[in-house]
Amino acid sequence: MSEITITLPDKSTRSYAAGITPLEIAESIGTRLAQDTVAASINGVLSDANVSITYDARVSLYTGSSDEGHGVLLHSTAHLMAQAVKSLWPKSQVTIGPAIKNRFYYDFDIDGTFSPEDLKKIESKMRELSKANLPVSRQKLSRNEAIKLFKGMGEDYKVEIIEQIDSADNISAYSQGDFIDLCRGPHVPSTGKIRHFKLLSSSGAYWRGDEKNKMLQRIYGTVFSTKKELKEYLIFLEEAKKRDHRKLGKELEIYTFDDEVGPGLPLWLPNGGIIIDELEALAKEIETRHGYQRVRTPHLTKGDLYKKSGHLDLYKDAMFPAMDVDGIEYYVKPMNCPHHHKIYDASPKSYRDLPFRISEYGTCYRYEKSGQLFGLMRVRSMQMNDAHIYCSHEDFEVEFMDVCQMYLEYFDIFGIDKYEMRLSLHDPTALGKKYIDEPKLWNQTEDVVRNALKNGGINFAEIPGEAAFYGPKIDVQVWSVIGKEFTLGTNQVDFAIPKRFNLTYTDENGSEQTPICIHRAPLSTHERFIGFLIEHYGGDFPLWLSPIQVIILPVSEKTHTYATSVQSKFKAAGIRVKMDDRPEKIGAKIRQAELSKIPVMAIVGEKEAENNTVSTRRRFIGDQGVIKTDQLLKNIISEIKQRSLPHRES
């Protein structure tokens, strides 16, 4: 048998007989590596670890602790779960079961729902199948063969998926024991590789996320390559559950939803209104310093504008249906962009007017399917921290970097220590479909953005195929203090829209030029950003952002008069203050203030009333001793003005 040369990631080479598998290569390097290997990369393509290699190749071996290997492990565990469900509920149908961030899920069509006891049974069956160490094998199928196979198995959803696959595409299925599933792969070599897993929850989910389709039953789970990693992740999930913005948002009376208002349409309660006011005040302050002018645009617009902007051609599925007004189609606004372009065009511009920066907290409406709505993170009505910058090509890099620096300024204010900027690029094969068909402009603009980031010393990752339809963009990923990842702001470049809207300015030589447009939304929407902040702070907002900043706690009725005077003094100074004058013991009042996550407690007893002082307590810090009332007020005003983050010190 002929020999082939395998090049490993460290550039070293090894000779093997043709037909060797990545798993056998791992075994030749070390038994432990072979035990841990779950997948491989062959010439840059993620592959099964038991596939034969018959040619010279670059090979990387992936254990379950690597990002690539963990993704395969998650996906394979979804298959293991589906096998267990089919074993326990033979009449159930399987649909789709992907890997997501640190988790997997699978949707099933069954009669009824899965109970917590059912999940225990499924998990027990999965352990049984794991111990059996069933080989996992891949088979290639033609479209007709695949339809015949899954139709014979009574798997109607799989047949529907196959029927939508191009007949020229390769179709593959994976089998383990008596279970077979439609899948591109790759997968682990055997079920014995799947050991440290946990089923987390079950819920309803519409087929393909469309509420017009049948409600399926979804099971979520997780898996790791070691028991330690699994334990750490389960602890993380428990902490994340405590910080869930849906739970805390209700407990802290920040927002609510109402069936008669409609799904995905949040109602901001007074506490939420205060947080919104503070965020808008911060945004206005920073934007004014950066040279922005504020504008306002209507919620309703003629369809002609969205035809011109390209939204009706490329974004219509995310828009609410048109309404007829005097025979003319109107739409509720999905984006502020076209309106801002019209504001730019409202008067002639010269090079002296540029950069022209306008901003707005504009309310937009987007149609999200019911199955995709999620708390404040996926809604149908949103207030966006939006702005557009119109500048010359010469000024583009400076303006683009100024926006990036604005992001960093916000991160510092909110204590966001971990973040990543992702440069989303276009997919050349989708020009004219998903993206505006201007290949030269795409390449030029992406190069300009890439160079701007490099010149600014900003770390970034490139993500192909995720650009906006009108240009490349920076998506900003941030992590909360417990390590939960969120997508927040965006910084987008639009090279096509200024031409569509015939936006121009006169340069120094009196010639007409087309500006570049930068879209940016560093604070995302109120909905998404406040959802993030609730989880980031665990509901313990810094003093300047807290709906109630100070609570006065009189020890007894004798001190009510003095306590009321303290409250009045703080209120007159602009502090958000309340008093707990219930006939309860002081310990109970302190506990309630802690549960309400109020940053400052001012306790008033008879001695404090006599000496014009208060006894103070701070969240996470505890007793701060006795202080003159005026000095406490001065300290609080200073902390609010500086937008300090005392929680960082706790």
C-alpha positions as CSV (number, residue, x, y, z in Angstrom):
1,M,0.0,0.0,0.0
2,S,1.3,3.5,-0.9
3,E,2.4,5.9,1.8
4,I,1.1,9.4,2.4
5,T,2.6,12.3,4.3
6,I,0.6,13.9,7.1
7,T,1.5,17.4,8.2
8,L,0.5,18.3,11.8
9,P,-0.2,21.7,13.2
10,D,3.4,22.1,14.5
11,K,4.6,21.7,10.9
12,S,6.1,18.3,11.7
13,T,5.4,15.5,9.2
14,R,4.7,11.8,9.5
15,S,4.4,9.0,7.0
16,Y,1.5,6.6,7.1
17,A,-0.1,4.0,4.9
18,A,-2.8,5.4,2.7
19,G,-6.3,4.9,4.2
20,I,-5.2,5.9,7.8
21,T,-7.8,7.7,9.9
22,P,-7.3,10.7,12.1
23,L,-8.1,8.5,15.1
24,E,-5.3,6.1,14.1
25,I,-3.0,9.1,13.7
26,A,-3.9,10.1,17.2
27,E,-3.2,6.6,18.5
28,S,0.2,6.7,16.9
29,I,1.0,9.8,18.8
30,G,-0.4,8.7,22.2
31,T,-3.2,6.6,23.7
32,R,-4.5,9.5,25.8
33,L,-4.8,11.7,22.7
34,A,-6.7,9.0,20.9
35,Q,-9.1,8.6,23.8
36,D,-9.8,12.4,23.8
37,T,-10.0,12.9,20.0
38,V,-13.5,13.5,18.8
39,A,-13.0,15.1,15.4
40,A,-10.3,16.3,13.0
41,S,-9.6,18.9,10.3
42,I,-8.3,17.6,7.0
43,N,-6.9,20.3,4.8
44,G,-8.9,22.8,6.7
45,V,-12.2,20.9,6.5
46,L,-13.8,19.7,9.8
47,S,-14.2,16.0,9.4
48,D,-15.0,12.8,11.2
49,A,-12.1,11.2,13.1
50,N,-12.7,7.8,11.5
51,V,-12.7,8.9,7.9
52,S,-9.9,7.4,5.7
53,I,-7.2,9.7,4.3
54,T,-5.8,8.5,1.0
55,Y,-3.7,11.5,0.0
56,D,-1.0,13.9,1.5
57,A,-2.9,16.2,3.9
58,R,-2.7,18.7,6.7
59,V,-4.4,17.2,9.7
60,S,-5.4,18.7,13.1
61,L,-6.8,16.6,15.8
62,Y,-9.5,18.0,18.0
63,T,-10.4,17.0,21.5
64,G,-13.7,17.8,23.2
65,S,-12.0,20.7,25.0
66,S,-11.2,22.6,21.8
67,D,-13.8,24.9,20.2
68,E,-14.1,22.7,17.2
69,G,-14.2,19.5,19.1
70,H,-16.7,20.8,21.6
71,G,-19.1,21.8,18.8
72,V,-18.9,18.2,17.4
73,L,-19.4,16.8,20.9
74,L,-22.5,18.9,21.4
75,H,-24.0,17.9,18.1
76,S,-23.3,14.3,18.6
77,T,-24.9,14.4,22.0
78,A,-28.0,15.9,20.4
79,H,-28.1,12.7,18.2
80,L,-27.6,10.5,21.3
81,M,-30.5,12.2,23.0
82,A,-32.7,11.8,19.8
83,Q,-31.8,8.1,19.8
84,A,-32.8,7.8,23.5
85,V,-36.1,9.6,22.8
86,K,-36.9,7.3,19.8
87,S,-36.1,4.3,22.0
88,L,-38.5,5.5,24.7
89,W,-41.2,7.0,22.5
90,P,-41.0,5.0,19.2
91,K,-43.9,6.9,17.6
92,S,-42.2,10.3,18.1
93,Q,-40.7,12.1,15.1
94,V,-37.3,13.8,15.1
95,T,-36.8,17.2,13.4
96,I,-33.6,19.2,13.9
97,G,-31.0,19.1,16.6
98,P,-28.1,21.6,16.3
99,A,-25.3,22.6,18.6
100,I,-25.5,26.1,20.0
101,K,-23.2,28.0,22.4
102,N,-22.2,25.4,25.0
103,R,-25.5,23.7,24.5
104,F,-27.5,21.6,22.1
105,Y,-31.2,21.0,21.5
106,Y,-33.5,18.7,19.6
107,D,-37.1,19.3,18.6
108,F,-39.5,16.3,18.7
109,D,-43.0,15.8,17.5
110,I,-44.7,13.8,20.3
111,D,-48.1,13.5,21.8
112,G,-48.0,15.7,25.0
113,T,-45.0,17.3,26.6
114,F,-41.8,16.2,28.3
115,S,-42.0,16.2,32.1
116,P,-38.9,16.6,34.4
117,E,-39.3,12.8,35.1
118,D,-39.2,12.2,31.3
119,L,-35.9,14.1,31.1
120,K,-34.4,11.8,33.8
121,K,-35.5,8.7,31.9
122,I,-34.0,10.1,28.7
123,E,-30.8,11.0,30.4
124,S,-30.6,7.5,31.9
125,K,-31.2,5.9,28.5
126,M,-28.4,8.2,27.0
127,R,-26.0,6.9,29.6
128,E,-26.9,3.3,28.7
129,L,-26.2,4.1,25.0
130,S,-23.0,5.8,25.9
131,K,-21.7,2.8,27.8
132,A,-22.6,0.6,24.8
133,N,-19.9,2.5,22.9
134,L,-21.9,2.2,19.6
135,P,-19.8,3.0,16.5
136,V,-21.0,6.1,14.6
137,S,-20.8,5.7,10.8
138,R,-21.6,8.0,7.9
139,Q,-23.3,7.0,4.6
140,K,-23.8,9.1,1.5
141,L,-27.2,9.1,-0.1
142,S,-28.8,10.5,-3.3
143,R,-31.8,12.7,-2.8
144,N,-34.2,10.0,-3.9
145,E,-32.5,7.4,-1.7
146,A,-32.7,9.8,1.3
147,I,-36.4,10.5,0.7
148,K,-37.2,6.8,0.4
149,L,-35.2,6.0,3.6
150,F,-36.8,8.6,5.8
151,K,-40.3,8.2,4.3
152,G,-40.0,4.5,5.2
153,M,-39.1,5.4,8.7
154,G,-42.1,7.6,9.0
155,E,-39.9,10.7,9.6
156,D,-42.0,13.3,7.7
157,Y,-40.0,16.3,8.9
158,K,-36.8,14.8,7.6
159,V,-38.5,14.2,4.2
160,E,-39.6,17.9,4.1
161,I,-36.0,19.0,4.8
162,I,-34.6,16.7,2.1
163,E,-37.2,17.8,-0.5
164,Q,-35.8,21.4,-0.1
165,I,-32.2,20.3,-0.6
166,D,-30.8,20.9,-4.1
167,S,-30.7,17.6,-6.0
168,A,-27.0,18.2,-6.8
169,D,-26.0,18.5,-3.2
170,N,-24.5,15.6,-1.3
171,I,-26.7,14.2,1.3
172,S,-25.4,12.2,4.3
173,A,-26.9,10.3,7.2
174,Y,-25.3,9.0,10.4
175,S,-26.2,5.8,12.1
176,Q,-25.4,4.5,15.6
177,G,-27.0,1.2,16.6
178,D,-30.5,1.0,15.2
179,F,-30.8,4.9,15.0
180,I,-30.2,6.8,11.8
181,D,-30.4,10.6,11.3
182,L,-30.0,13.0,8.4
183,C,-26.9,15.1,9.0
184,R,-23.9,16.7,7.4
185,G,-21.8,15.9,10.4
186,P,-19.1,15.5,11.5
187,H,-19.7,13.4,14.6
188,V,-17.8,11.5,17.2
189,P,-16.4,8.1,16.2
190,S,-18.5,6.3,18.8
191,T,-21.1,7.0,21.5
192,G,-18.6,6.1,24.2
193,K,-16.9,9.5,23.6
194,I,-20.0,11.1,25.1
195,R,-19.8,10.9,28.8
196,H,-20.2,14.1,30.8
197,F,-23.6,15.5,29.8
198,K,-26.8,16.9,31.4
199,L,-30.3,17.6,30.1
200,L,-31.3,21.0,31.2
201,S,-34.9,21.8,30.3
202,S,-37.8,21.3,27.8
203,S,-40.1,23.8,26.2
204,G,-42.5,24.2,23.3
205,A,-41.1,25.4,19.9
206,Y,-42.8,25.9,16.6
207,W,-41.5,23.9,13.6
208,R,-39.2,26.2,11.8
209,G,-39.9,29.0,14.3
210,D,-43.2,29.8,12.6
211,E,-46.3,30.0,14.8
212,K,-48.4,28.9,11.9
213,N,-46.7,25.5,12.1
214,K,-47.1,22.7,14.7
215,M,-45.9,23.1,18.2
216,L,-43.0,20.7,18.8
217,Q,-41.3,19.8,22.1
218,R,-37.7,21.0,22.5
219,I,-35.2,19.5,24.9
220,Y,-32.0,21.5,25.8
221,G,-28.8,19.8,27.1
222,T,-25.1,20.3,27.5
223,V,-22.0,18.2,27.4
224,F,-18.3,18.7,28.1
225,S,-15.2,16.5,27.8
226,T,-14.6,16.5,31.5
227,K,-16.7,16.3,34.7
228,K,-15.0,19.4,36.0
229,E,-16.0,21.5,32.9
230,L,-19.6,20.2,33.2
231,K,-19.8,21.1,36.9
232,E,-18.4,24.6,36.2
233,Y,-20.9,25.2,33.4
234,L,-23.8,24.0,35.6
235,I,-22.8,26.5,38.3
236,F,-22.6,29.2,35.6
237,L,-26.1,28.3,34.5
238,E,-27.4,28.6,38.1
239,E,-25.9,32.0,38.4
240,A,-27.2,33.0,35.0
241,K,-30.7,31.9,36.1
242,K,-30.6,34.1,39.1
243,R,-29.6,37.0,36.9
244,D,-32.1,36.3,34.1
245,H,-33.5,39.7,33.0
246,R,-36.9,38.2,32.6
247,K,-37.0,37.2,36.2
248,L,-35.3,40.3,37.7
249,G,-37.2,42.6,35.3
250,K,-40.4,41.5,36.9
251,E,-39.2,41.4,40.5
252,L,-37.7,44.9,40.2
253,E,-40.7,46.2,38.4
254,I,-38.7,47.4,35.3
255,Y,-40.9,46.2,32.5
256,T,-43.8,43.9,31.7
257,F,-45.7,42.4,28.8
258,D,-49.5,42.2,28.4
259,D,-51.5,39.8,26.2
260,E,-53.9,42.6,25.2
261,V,-51.0,44.8,24.1
262,G,-49.3,41.9,22.2
263,P,-46.2,39.7,22.3
264,G,-42.8,41.4,21.9
265,L,-44.2,44.8,22.8
266,P,-42.7,45.7,26.2
267,L,-44.4,48.1,28.6
268,W,-41.8,50.1,30.6
269,L,-42.9,50.6,34.2
270,P,-41.7,53.7,36.2
271,N,-38.5,52.0,37.3
272,G,-37.7,51.1,33.7
273,G,-38.6,54.6,32.6
274,I,-36.0,56.0,35.0
275,I,-33.3,53.8,33.6
276,I,-34.2,54.8,30.1
277,D,-34.0,58.5,31.0
278,E,-30.6,58.0,32.5
279,L,-29.3,56.1,29.5
280,E,-30.6,58.8,27.1
281,A,-29.1,61.5,29.2
282,L,-25.7,59.8,29.0
283,A,-26.0,59.2,25.3
284,K,-26.9,62.9,24.7
285,E,-24.0,64.0,26.8
286,I,-21.5,61.9,25.0
287,E,-22.9,62.5,21.5
288,T,-22.9,66.3,22.1
289,R,-19.2,66.0,23.0
290,H,-18.6,64.1,19.8
291,G,-20.4,66.7,17.6
292,Y,-23.8,65.0,17.0
293,Q,-27.0,66.9,16.5
294,R,-30.3,65.3,17.6
295,V,-33.2,64.7,15.3
296,R,-36.7,63.2,15.4
297,T,-38.4,61.0,12.8
298,P,-42.0,59.7,12.4
299,H,-43.0,56.1,13.2
300,L,-45.0,55.7,9.9
301,T,-43.7,56.2,6.4
302,K,-44.7,55.7,2.8
303,G,-43.6,52.4,1.2
304,D,-41.9,54.4,-1.6
305,L,-39.1,55.4,0.8
306,Y,-38.4,51.7,1.7
307,K,-38.5,50.8,-1.9
308,K,-35.8,53.4,-2.6
309,S,-33.7,52.3,0.4
310,G,-33.9,48.6,-0.6
311,H,-35.7,47.5,2.5
312,L,-38.7,46.3,0.6
313,D,-36.5,44.2,-1.7
314,L,-34.1,42.8,0.9
315,Y,-35.7,43.2,4.4
316,K,-39.4,42.9,3.8
317,D,-39.7,39.6,5.8
318,A,-38.7,41.6,8.9
319,M,-41.2,44.3,8.4
320,F,-44.8,44.5,9.4
321,P,-47.4,44.4,6.6
322,A,-48.3,47.6,4.8
323,M,-51.4,49.6,5.8
324,D,-53.5,51.5,3.2
325,V,-53.9,55.2,3.9
326,D,-55.8,57.1,1.2
327,G,-54.8,54.5,-1.4
328,I,-51.1,54.7,-0.5
329,E,-49.1,52.0,1.2
330,Y,-47.5,53.0,4.6
331,Y,-45.3,50.9,6.8
332,V,-44.3,51.3,10.5
333,K,-40.6,52.1,10.6
334,P,-38.2,49.1,10.8
335,M,-35.1,51.4,10.7
336,N,-34.3,55.0,11.1
337,C,-31.7,55.1,8.3
338,P,-33.9,56.2,5.3
339,H,-35.4,59.1,7.4
340,H,-31.9,60.3,8.4
341,H,-30.9,60.3,4.7
342,K,-33.8,62.5,4.0
343,I,-32.7,64.9,6.8
344,Y,-29.3,65.0,5.3
345,D,-30.9,65.8,1.9
346,A,-33.1,68.5,3.3
347,S,-30.6,71.2,2.5
348,P,-27.5,71.5,0.2
349,K,-24.2,70.4,1.8
350,S,-20.7,71.5,1.2
351,Y,-17.4,70.1,2.4
352,R,-17.6,72.6,5.3
353,D,-20.8,70.9,6.6
354,L,-19.1,67.5,6.8
355,P,-18.8,65.4,8.8
356,F,-22.6,65.7,9.3
357,R,-23.5,63.7,12.4
358,I,-27.2,63.2,13.5
359,S,-28.5,60.9,16.2
360,E,-31.9,59.8,17.6
361,Y,-33.5,57.4,20.0
362,G,-35.9,56.3,17.3
363,T,-38.6,53.8,17.9
364,C,-38.6,51.0,15.3
365,Y,-40.9,48.0,14.7
366,R,-39.7,44.7,13.3
367,Y,-41.6,41.5,12.7
368,E,-40.1,38.7,14.8
369,K,-41.8,35.4,14.7
370,S,-43.5,34.5,18.0
371,G,-41.2,31.5,18.5
372,Q,-38.2,33.8,18.3
373,L,-39.3,36.4,20.8
374,F,-37.3,36.3,24.0
375,G,-37.7,38.8,26.9
376,L,-36.2,42.1,26.0
377,M,-33.6,40.5,23.8
378,R,-35.9,39.8,20.8
379,V,-38.9,42.1,20.6
380,R,-41.1,43.7,18.0
381,S,-40.9,47.3,19.3
382,M,-37.6,48.9,20.1
383,Q,-36.0,52.2,20.8
384,M,-32.6,52.4,19.1
385,N,-29.6,54.4,20.1
386,D,-29.1,55.3,16.4
387,A,-27.0,57.7,14.5
388,H,-25.6,58.4,11.0
389,I,-22.5,60.1,10.0
390,Y,-22.0,61.5,6.5
391,C,-18.4,62.2,5.7
392,S,-15.9,62.4,2.9
393,H,-13.7,59.4,1.9
394,E,-10.8,61.3,3.4
395,D,-12.5,61.7,6.8
396,F,-13.9,58.1,6.9
397,E,-11.1,56.5,8.9
398,V,-11.1,59.2,11.6
399,E,-14.9,59.1,11.9
400,F,-15.0,55.3,12.0
401,M,-12.4,55.2,14.7
402,D,-14.1,57.9,16.7
403,V,-17.2,55.6,16.8
404,C,-15.0,52.7,18.0
405,Q,-13.5,54.9,20.7
406,M,-17.1,55.9,21.7
407,Y,-17.8,52.2,22.3
408,L,-14.7,51.9,24.5
409,E,-15.9,54.9,26.5
410,Y,-19.3,53.3,27.1
411,F,-17.6,50.0,28.1
412,D,-15.6,51.8,30.8
413,I,-18.7,53.5,32.1
414,F,-20.7,50.3,32.4
415,G,-17.9,48.1,33.6
416,I,-17.8,45.9,30.5
417,D,-14.3,44.4,30.8
418,K,-14.5,41.8,28.1
419,Y,-15.6,42.5,24.5
420,E,-14.8,41.7,20.9
421,M,-15.4,43.6,17.7
422,R,-16.3,41.4,14.8
423,L,-15.9,42.6,11.3
424,S,-18.8,41.1,9.3
425,L,-18.0,40.7,5.6
426,H,-20.1,39.9,2.6
427,D,-20.4,36.5,0.8
428,P,-19.5,37.0,-2.9
429,T,-21.8,34.2,-3.9
430,A,-24.8,36.1,-2.4
431,L,-24.4,39.4,-4.3
432,G,-27.7,40.5,-5.8
433,K,-29.6,38.2,-3.4
434,K,-28.5,38.9,0.2
435,Y,-26.3,41.8,-0.6
436,I,-26.3,44.8,-2.9
437,D,-24.6,43.8,-6.2
438,E,-21.5,46.0,-6.1
439,P,-18.5,43.7,-5.9
440,K,-15.8,46.4,-6.4
441,L,-17.3,48.7,-3.7
442,W,-17.6,45.8,-1.3
443,N,-14.0,44.9,-1.6
444,Q,-12.8,48.5,-1.4
445,T,-14.9,49.3,1.7
446,E,-14.0,46.1,3.5
447,D,-10.3,46.9,3.0
448,V,-10.9,50.5,4.3
449,V,-12.6,49.2,7.5
450,R,-10.1,46.5,8.0
451,N,-7.2,49.0,7.7
452,A,-8.9,51.5,10.0
453,L,-9.2,48.9,12.8
454,K,-5.6,47.8,12.3
455,N,-4.3,51.4,12.3
456,G,-6.4,52.1,15.5
457,G,-4.9,49.1,17.3
458,I,-8.3,47.5,17.9
459,N,-8.4,43.7,18.0
460,F,-11.1,42.2,15.8
461,A,-12.2,39.0,14.3
462,E,-13.5,38.6,10.7
463,I,-16.8,36.9,10.2
464,P,-17.6,36.1,6.5
465,G,-21.2,36.2,5.3
466,E,-22.6,38.3,8.1
467,A,-22.5,41.8,6.6
468,A,-25.6,44.1,6.3
469,F,-27.1,44.1,2.9
470,Y,-25.7,47.6,2.2
471,G,-22.1,47.2,3.5
472,P,-19.7,45.7,6.0
473,K,-20.3,46.2,9.7
474,I,-18.7,45.8,13.1
475,D,-20.8,43.7,15.5
476,V,-19.8,44.2,19.1
477,Q,-19.9,41.2,21.4
478,V,-19.7,41.8,25.1
479,W,-19.6,39.5,28.1
480,S,-21.3,40.1,31.4
481,V,-19.5,39.7,34.7
482,I,-20.3,36.0,34.9
483,G,-19.1,35.4,31.3
484,K,-22.4,35.3,29.5
485,E,-22.1,36.5,25.9
486,F,-24.3,39.2,24.3
487,T,-24.5,40.9,20.9
488,L,-25.0,44.6,21.5
489,G,-23.9,47.5,19.4
490,T,-23.1,47.8,15.7
491,N,-21.0,50.1,13.6
492,Q,-21.9,49.8,9.9
493,V,-20.6,51.3,6.6
494,D,-23.0,52.1,3.9
495,F,-21.5,52.8,0.5
496,A,-24.6,52.2,-1.6
497,I,-27.4,54.1,0.0
498,P,-25.9,57.6,-0.5
499,K,-26.0,56.9,-4.2
500,R,-29.5,55.5,-4.1
501,F,-30.7,58.6,-2.4
502,N,-28.5,60.9,-4.5
503,L,-26.9,62.4,-1.5
504,T,-24.1,64.7,-2.4
505,Y,-21.9,67.5,-1.1
506,T,-19.8,70.1,-2.9
507,D,-16.1,69.7,-2.5
508,E,-13.4,72.4,-2.3
509,N,-13.3,72.6,-6.1
510,G,-17.0,73.0,-6.5
511,S,-17.6,69.5,-7.7
512,E,-20.4,67.2,-6.5
513,Q,-19.2,64.2,-4.5
514,T,-21.0,61.3,-2.8
515,P,-20.5,61.0,1.0
516,I,-19.9,57.7,2.8
517,C,-22.5,56.9,5.5
518,I,-21.6,55.3,8.8
519,H,-24.5,53.8,10.9
520,R,-23.8,53.3,14.5
521,A,-25.7,52.2,17.6
522,P,-23.3,51.6,20.5
523,L,-26.0,51.2,23.1
524,S,-28.0,49.0,20.8
525,T,-31.7,49.3,21.7
526,H,-33.1,50.2,25.1
527,E,-34.6,46.8,25.2
528,R,-31.5,44.8,24.5
529,F,-29.1,47.0,26.4
530,I,-31.2,47.2,29.6
531,G,-31.8,43.4,29.4
532,F,-28.0,43.1,29.3
533,L,-27.5,45.5,32.1
534,I,-30.0,43.7,34.4
535,E,-28.0,40.5,33.9
536,H,-24.6,42.2,34.0
537,Y,-25.3,43.9,37.3
538,G,-27.6,41.1,38.6
539,G,-30.2,43.9,39.2
540,D,-27.8,45.8,41.4
541,F,-27.5,48.9,39.3
542,P,-24.8,51.5,40.1
543,L,-26.0,54.4,42.1
544,W,-26.5,56.8,39.1
545,L,-28.6,54.3,37.2
546,S,-30.6,52.8,40.1
547,P,-34.3,53.6,40.0
548,I,-34.3,54.2,43.7
549,Q,-31.0,55.6,44.9
550,V,-31.6,56.0,48.6
551,I,-34.1,54.7,51.1
552,I,-34.7,56.3,54.5
553,L,-35.4,53.8,57.2
554,P,-36.8,55.3,60.4
555,V,-36.2,53.1,63.4
556,S,-39.4,54.1,65.1
557,E,-42.4,56.4,64.7
558,K,-40.6,58.9,67.0
559,T,-38.1,59.7,64.2
560,H,-40.6,60.0,61.3
561,T,-40.5,63.8,61.4
562,Y,-36.7,63.9,61.1
563,A,-36.7,61.1,58.5
564,T,-39.2,63.0,56.4
565,S,-37.0,66.1,56.5
566,V,-34.0,64.0,55.3
567,Q,-36.1,62.6,52.5
568,S,-37.3,66.1,51.5
569,K,-33.7,67.4,51.5
570,F,-32.5,64.6,49.3
571,K,-35.4,64.9,46.9
572,A,-34.8,68.6,46.6
573,A,-31.2,67.8,45.5
574,G,-32.5,65.6,42.7
575,I,-31.9,62.3,44.5
576,R,-34.4,59.5,43.8
577,V,-35.3,58.7,47.4
578,K,-38.1,56.9,49.2
579,M,-38.9,56.2,52.9
580,D,-40.0,52.9,54.4
581,D,-42.3,54.1,57.2
582,R,-44.0,50.8,57.8
583,P,-44.4,49.8,61.5
584,E,-41.8,47.0,61.1
585,K,-38.6,46.3,63.0
586,I,-35.5,47.9,61.4
587,G,-34.1,44.5,60.6
588,A,-37.1,43.7,58.4
589,K,-36.8,47.1,56.7
590,I,-33.1,46.5,55.9
591,R,-33.9,43.0,54.5
592,Q,-36.6,44.5,52.2
593,A,-34.2,47.2,51.0
594,E,-31.6,44.5,50.2
595,L,-34.2,42.5,48.3
596,S,-35.2,45.7,46.4
597,K,-31.5,46.2,45.6
598,I,-31.4,49.8,46.7
599,P,-27.8,51.0,46.8
600,V,-27.9,53.3,49.9
601,M,-29.8,52.9,53.2
602,A,-30.0,55.8,55.5
603,I,-31.1,54.6,59.0
604,V,-32.6,57.2,61.3
605,G,-32.8,56.6,65.1
606,E,-33.3,59.0,68.0
607,K,-29.5,59.8,68.3
608,E,-29.3,60.5,64.5
609,A,-32.3,62.8,64.8
610,E,-30.7,64.7,67.7
611,N,-27.3,65.1,65.8
612,N,-28.6,65.7,62.3
613,T,-26.9,62.5,61.1
614,V,-27.8,59.2,59.6
615,S,-26.4,55.7,59.9
616,T,-25.6,54.4,56.5
617,R,-25.5,50.9,54.8
618,R,-24.3,50.1,51.3
619,R,-25.2,47.1,49.2
620,F,-22.4,44.5,49.3
621,I,-20.4,46.6,51.8
622,G,-22.7,46.7,54.8
623,D,-22.5,49.2,57.7
624,Q,-20.8,52.4,56.8
625,G,-21.2,54.1,60.2
626,V,-22.8,57.4,61.2
627,I,-22.3,60.4,58.9
628,K,-23.7,64.0,58.8
629,T,-26.7,64.1,56.6
630,D,-25.3,66.9,54.5
631,Q,-22.0,65.1,54.0
632,L,-23.8,61.9,52.8
633,L,-25.8,64.0,50.4
634,K,-22.6,65.6,49.1
635,N,-21.0,62.1,48.7
636,I,-24.0,60.7,46.8
637,I,-24.2,63.7,44.4
638,S,-20.5,63.3,43.7
639,E,-20.8,59.5,43.0
640,I,-23.8,60.1,40.8
641,K,-22.0,62.8,38.8
642,Q,-19.0,60.6,38.3
643,R,-21.2,57.6,37.3
644,S,-19.0,55.5,39.6
645,L,-19.0,51.7,39.7
646,P,-18.6,50.9,43.4
647,H,-19.6,47.3,42.8
648,R,-16.2,46.7,41.1
649,E,-14.6,47.2,44.6
650,S,-16.9,44.6,46.3
